[in-house]
Amino acid sequence: MIKNLNILIFIFLISTCVYPNRIINGTVIDCKTNLPIPGAEIIINKNQLNQKPKLTDFDGYFELDISDDTKEIFIRYPKYKEIKITISDSKNLGEIILFKRGCKNR
């Protein structure tokens, strides 16, 4: 029993060291209405063509599990300008405003 527990602890420690990940989150909103944008695409690495983007939920909220070497993410939605977000040490990116025609940058 103790041997099995030691093996499980060892596997857990190895997996956390080999794949150091962190979770970031934020909310994507419209520039004019300040309403959430459901279905906006969050892309971690634009170089990977087969990557399936993460989508925001009905409230414009997203949560991503990223590796420590991820430095930026891209957010896009039809008829809006794609935005690049530089990842810092913060886990919460807060509100991310997407702009389209007729909106002025703040």
Secondary structure as UniProt FT lines:
FT   HELIX           2..18
FT   STRAND          21..30
FT   TURN            31..33
FT   TURN            38..39
FT   STRAND          41..43
FT   TURN            46..47
FT   TURN            49..50
FT   STRAND          54..55
FT   TURN            58..59
FT   STRAND          61..67
FT   TURN            68..69
FT   STRAND          72..76
FT   TURN            78..79
FT   STRAND          83..86
FT   STRAND          92..98
FT   TURN            101..102
//
